[in-house]
Amino acid sequence: MLKAEIIAIGSELLTPHRTDTNSLWLTERLNSIGINVHQKTIVGDEENRLEEAIRDALQRSEVIISTGGLGPTEDDITRKVFARVTGRQLRLDYEILERIRTRLTSRGYQMTPNNERQALVPHGATPLANPNGTAPGLRLDQDGKLVVLLPGPPRENQPMFDTYVMPELEKLSRGVRIAKRLLKVTGMGESQLDDKIAPIYQQYTNPTTTILFTDSEIELHLTATAESAARAEALVEELAERLEEAIGDNCYSTKGEQLEEVIGWRLRLKQYTLATAESCTGGLVAERITRVPGASDYFAGSIVSYTDEVKMKLLGVPSELLDQHGAVSGEVAEAMARGVKQRTGATIGLSITGIAGPGGGTQAVPVGTVYIGLADDVTSTNRRLILPGDRHLIRWRASTAALEMVRRRYLI
């Protein structure tokens, strides 16, 4: 199996303000044709470190793909450093230069001398046309290794990769194919889950199983390799079915769907509608539900009742309940759920009230205390949780717990 490596170039990728999404997209495309990515490196605009990264990549990988650093400015050093490492001279390609000039002038820009850098091509390299920008990509053969230099913006590098690089890699991949499956689990701890499924997945070397814990759930990543896509799919499907059976109702997705997607499909199937009343989550549950296209089929609406006054006026929560039990209580959560159900006419009313912090907690009601309320035509109920984490995590985990409570009560 071919070993591929990605080098993401740009000092901005080493700051908290920019994420390297190119590597994720490229990895998915490479995996789809049976090429595994064994190394990803992010390098700033520093020649010595980039040179080191390129030399190491050429020693250990058969396919090296870089993104970024092909622009016109002084810190765009990619083509220069790759040329130096591979022992190639840079030459000015006048056809590329003219295309850059035409593109800029047609858009009302004046070409400046530094744009000439984008027309420099290492000797023996093949330029890759870029209809969406000024910087062409570059393709090099280096000691039997395929080296591809792509511009940084996704709207430029993605069509370039699919047009010029993907067809060649499909031929080089020697028919090996990869199939993946993503199972999502909620309502279980990581150790509890592993204790249940380890005797199953340890029987397999192909597929492999990776367990990841996210903010509020556990993901099982299954990866199979085979000589054909159909065989790889069959291998990964066999293990996925066995794991799903062992996990039971705690496994809500076997193909990577989000919890709100699964709930939406099942609400539509059962012809139920849902309305939410949220306090500490501030509309997060409603936002998650409405991310899914077509949510208007089953989502009636939401009331963000952050203050006691709004709880009373818009949801009809009795002042006596608030005085007696406090806003963060099971009694108030149920009243909120009943109120939003009544006012919207939904089949199910769902509510959240709690303390997300960092302040506001007491010894009796600490930060992280959350009550989830449910109401339907027959009854109402509530659940109390003490959620760990900072404000963001408490709010997110509360929203997940609320959606999961709907799934378990009405949709399984």
VENWOBEL-V99699 format. One record per helix or strand of 3 or more residues. SS is the DSSP state (hx for helix, st for strand). FROM is the first residue (numbers start at 1). LEN is the number of residues. If there is no record, write none. Layout:
BEGIN
SS/FROM/LEN ; SS/FROM/LEN
END
This chain:
BEGIN
st/3/7 ; hx/11/4 ; hx/21/12 ; st/36/8 ; hx/47/14 ; st/63/5 ; hx/78/9 ; st/90/3 ; hx/94/13 ; hx/113/7 ; st/120/3 ; st/126/3 ; st/137/6 ; st/145/6 ; hx/154/19 ; st/177/9 ; hx/190/12 ; st/208/6 ; st/218/9 ; hx/229/22 ; st/251/3 ; hx/259/12 ; st/274/5 ; hx/284/6 ; hx/295/3 ; st/299/6 ; hx/308/8 ; hx/319/7 ; hx/330/15 ; st/348/7 ; st/369/7 ; st/380/7 ; hx/391/21
END
